């Protein structure tokens, strides 16, 4: 387990150099810094098209402090598969990480993701999920929640969020987890536990985006925390046959202990059009998701 | 090492084109292979997987879910420092299209066999060059073999060319679907020892390596100024020019190793005293040579200019070979819709106004054109030019009558 003392040690270390092109309140820099802390800054990143292609700034400079290959939208799991095979042949056992958004993961890159997972390639895949195509200006993706406003779902999205982590679990890979940028210790521990395992490891990182969610820049962490506290985002971990609810989410197994969903929704302009019956339906969806995860925890004991 | 000793070490085998390509991949000691099956390419990747299973080749073989992933995977492996190979055809090549450009401009060495095939619809697995020619703007060096021996030689030399510091561009080797891919021909194969002495393992540091704990370089992020992008293209262009010299050097060395000498960018058959030049690329060049032989017997002063490498475009060779010619006739087994034959279109720009010119579209969809038919088309072109003076036909559709 990572300790606060250790986190403090990393407090002054610049894993991402200042002066990036990220929006104020960007969750991706928060999450990427946590990833770098977990791996002590020693890894390779493969980044498909998305916000994280833009954030490090322009060549010949970059804010990232690890080797990075920027690649076409749908290609990152395949490219990472190639890199890892090449470097392992030379005896380099270091982490090869895909850092990808939800569009690259759940939609356009899903075939390469599925292929790399089923081959059990020795890579760590972080899906930083801000729940829409934010870099192109907030278009709905496969992980945009039901009823959320985006520029391509102006009256609210009609489909449910694609549950990528569960789909990855069904690929029978050794490690799958969900995480949240608001729970750095949980996320860092997950990255480190994942690195104890060889093979394909997938972490679905929840990353609220202020401009994309139409909320105040200061609310990034608050929104991420409320997603967990209202039960809307469940933190769980599957590690080589065993699925557990992660500590921050344990209290919210109990429906009564969850905060009212409105607290999470009301700070986001993208849900401003929701009617009370919509919120009720959303709560029912959350209950069903909890049922499913808890049943899976029973199965994967 | 002398040429004679090496020649003695060569082994004669009878192989289909696809298996000859696999043999070259094995001798090159490729580290990472990734591919997806598509007819008529499949025999290459099947044979390579057998070689790895038998322990003849120590390599990672990555069975991916698409051609897009195949190219993305070997691109990643090349960026990670490995010597890599993939193979595809037709629709598979088109499924790779985005990655073709990314890989080329990333300047990593990479070799790919393209077994040429028609693009649908309708479904048609037969031979046409349109697929290979559709990647000509992407930054790949593009070669096209005439026979199984050349498919083997082009594949083996491709690694040396692609990895040369003055080049660092991917190389695509074209071989005609079925006509070469599935046709057995005898060929000479150099020994592993000789190939090893000529082709050392790839230096993973050239041009750069993406590896954990390595230098924190970033490849592919936004340029600070769009002029950088223009400069990158200019550098690619310079590398393409360098590739002309490097290809010549590599074939020179390879000739000493194997006794086989090539053009290198082009070859001109019976051209020294020719007043008319036919131009072609790929396997049917053999049939056209047959036609040239017969026309020569009939007293026609005609030769065949065979394009071995279309990229870099061998304009110096073409200009030199057609210098003083009365007429040039180009055979295209490909079609650029709304324009015409790709070879004819590219070559027509180098034809002086007083020289007769005809572009012939033939063999599209894979139909066979016999030496006799070639003879008739060339004869008609020459006779007409002699009768009427220079003619200019950029696009002539040669469509045989369909029976039944």
Contacts between the chains, C-beta under 8 A, distances in Angstrom:
chain1	res1	chain2	res2	distance
A	42	B	212	6.2
A	42	B	213	5.3
A	43	B	212	5.4
A	44	B	210	5.7
A	44	B	211	6.4
A	44	B	212	4.9
A	44	B	214	7.4
A	46	B	76	7.3
A	53	B	221	6.5
A	53	B	222	7.3
A	54	B	222	6.7
A	56	B	218	6.7
A	56	B	221	6.0
A	57	B	221	7.6
A	57	B	222	7.7
A	58	B	221	6.9
A	58	B	222	4.7
A	58	B	223	6.2
A	58	B	224	3.9
A	59	B	218	7.1
A	59	B	221	5.2
A	59	B	222	6.6
A	59	B	223	5.2
A	59	B	224	6.1
A	59	B	228	6.8
A	60	B	224	6.9
A	61	B	224	7.2
A	62	B	218	4.2
A	62	B	221	6.0
A	64	B	216	7.1
A	64	B	218	6.1
A	65	B	216	5.3
A	66	B	216	5.5
A	67	B	210	4.9
A	67	B	211	6.6
A	67	B	212	7.5
A	67	B	214	5.1
A	67	B	215	6.6
A	67	B	216	5.6
A	67	B	217	5.7
A	67	B	218	7.4
A	68	B	210	7.7
A	68	B	216	7.8
A	68	B	217	7.7
A	68	B	218	4.3
A	68	B	219	7.3
A	68	B	221	7.5
A	69	B	76	7.3
A	69	B	79	5.7
A	69	B	210	4.9
A	69	B	218	7.9
A	69	B	219	5.4
A	69	B	220	6.3
A	70	B	218	7.0
A	70	B	219	6.7
A	70	B	220	3.4
A	70	B	221	5.1
A	71	B	72	7.2
A	71	B	75	8.0
A	71	B	76	7.8
A	71	B	102	6.8
A	71	B	220	6.6
A	72	B	72	7.5
A	72	B	98	5.2
A	72	B	99	6.4
A	72	B	102	5.4
A	74	B	68	6.7
A	74	B	98	7.8
A	75	B	68	7.0
A	75	B	69	7.5
A	75	B	72	3.8
A	75	B	75	7.9
A	75	B	98	7.9
A	75	B	99	6.3
A	75	B	102	7.6
A	78	B	64	6.4
A	78	B	68	7.5
A	78	B	69	4.0
A	78	B	70	7.9
A	78	B	72	3.6
A	78	B	73	4.5
A	78	B	76	6.7
A	79	B	72	5.0
A	79	B	73	7.0
A	79	B	75	6.2
A	79	B	76	3.6
A	79	B	79	7.5
A	80	B	76	6.2
A	81	B	34	7.9
A	81	B	62	6.1
A	81	B	64	7.8
A	81	B	73	5.1
A	81	B	76	6.4
A	82	B	32	6.3
A	82	B	34	6.9
A	82	B	62	7.3
A	82	B	72	7.2
A	82	B	73	4.2
A	82	B	74	5.9
A	82	B	75	6.4
A	82	B	76	2.7
A	82	B	77	3.5
A	82	B	78	7.3
A	82	B	79	7.3
A	82	B	80	6.3
A	82	B	82	7.6
A	82	B	84	7.4
A	83	B	76	4.4
A	83	B	77	6.7
A	83	B	79	6.2
A	83	B	80	4.0
A	83	B	210	5.8
A	83	B	211	7.5
A	84	B	80	7.4
A	85	B	31	8.0
A	85	B	32	5.2
A	85	B	60	4.2
A	85	B	62	6.6
A	85	B	77	5.6
A	85	B	80	7.3
A	85	B	82	7.0
A	86	B	31	6.7
A	86	B	32	6.0
A	86	B	76	7.4
A	86	B	77	4.3
A	86	B	78	7.6
A	86	B	79	7.7
A	86	B	80	2.9
A	86	B	81	5.3
A	86	B	82	3.7
A	86	B	204	7.6
A	86	B	211	7.9
A	87	B	80	5.0
A	87	B	81	7.0
A	87	B	211	4.6
A	87	B	212	6.6
A	89	B	31	5.8
A	89	B	32	7.8
A	89	B	60	6.8
A	89	B	82	6.6
A	90	B	81	6.6
A	90	B	204	6.8
A	90	B	211	7.8
A	92	B	211	5.4
A	92	B	212	5.9
A	92	B	213	7.0
A	93	B	212	7.9
A	94	B	211	7.1
A	94	B	212	2.3
A	94	B	213	5.1
A	95	B	212	5.7
A	96	B	212	6.4
A	111	B	65	5.5
A	111	B	66	6.0
A	111	B	68	7.8
A	111	B	69	7.1
A	112	B	64	8.0
A	112	B	65	7.2
A	112	B	66	7.7
A	112	B	68	7.4
A	112	B	69	5.0
A	112	B	72	6.7
A	114	B	65	6.8
A	115	B	64	5.5
A	115	B	65	3.7
A	115	B	66	7.6
A	115	B	69	5.6
A	119	B	62	7.0
A	119	B	63	7.2
A	119	B	64	8.0
